[in-house]
């Protein structure tokens, strides 16, 4: 994705700066490479890897020593009739328990990958929202710079009329105050833009931004997909896949519990030294626990209940996702309607009205207040246009985070036109 933001007004603001503008692609790459919320998953993967090594271990061996018939009384006093037995014992796991343990951890590792995808979507959506804040701030500076330029032109026109005796001194004072207010708007917009830029750079841990602008077109707005289209694609969303992985983990836990119902065989083998007859003999033994299936019944029922609970949580989460998507889609569509209305039906006639009222004021047919009010109406409409475009893009980012479907596009060239004509 290659983007380029072009604006004479904004370039003039940063003509002393030689740094390249930030791109959305670069912002995303930096965030993914330096965000601690994503690095957390590396450590969680290491935890699972360590647990997998432990789960793959077979039962260990135990060496034992048993001494009989010593330090007693009478004929067994001392150690002359002592019997010494050396044993080696272990457990034979039944029911393929090693495979069941490893399977649980393998599926947990897959679920962790899906969790990382969900977290990545949330983080990328926040990057896009902050990036859009900067784009909107840049467009706002364009607007207030144009407004300040017109306020300066208006002030000069009023002075000429006042000096010619065609207007009262009161209009000069009002024009002077309006010019000061327009310049204040420019300074305020610059400060807000700096704040937005810093908020964006903080996403990848940069407290002092190395860029002063970003690339992209705030007014490049694509049509929203339908609600049914988004819902139909939701099955592949990481949010839903996460529940599928949780269900698989619980299935593996159930199989592990069932494997535990198979009793393990404990065995012992060794050699015994019988001092009384000065002979050696081999010893061996085996044991199997009884009624283990009934002892694991409670654990099995608990795991089964957790499995059923996941399905209910999935259904609840689906309904919540439907609601959030519906709300975000509605907000985006209303914002798109506002953008279209402002661009086609509100701003063009206001621009024409501003030209007409300016000429009428110069001819002495309209008052200064009519000129200023028309100018302010146009400026308010342009600010509303910027906010509507910003809302449409940010709600699109919200939908992307919920569904994983890309609907936000920020091409290279800005298509916005200046608010006011060059004077």
WOCORMO-V941547 format. One record per helix or strand of 2 or more residues. SS is the DSSP state (helix for helix, strand for strand). FROM is the first residue (numbers start at 1). TO is the last residue. If there is no record, write none. Layout:
BEGIN
ss = <SS | SS>
from = <FROM | FROM>
to = <TO | TO>
END
This chain:
BEGIN
ss = <helix | helix | helix | strand | helix | strand | helix | helix | helix | helix | strand | strand | helix | helix | helix>
from = <8 | 24 | 36 | 62 | 74 | 83 | 97 | 169 | 227 | 238 | 265 | 279 | 292 | 297 | 368>
to = <13 | 34 | 55 | 68 | 76 | 92 | 163 | 202 | 236 | 260 | 274 | 288 | 295 | 362 | 403>
END
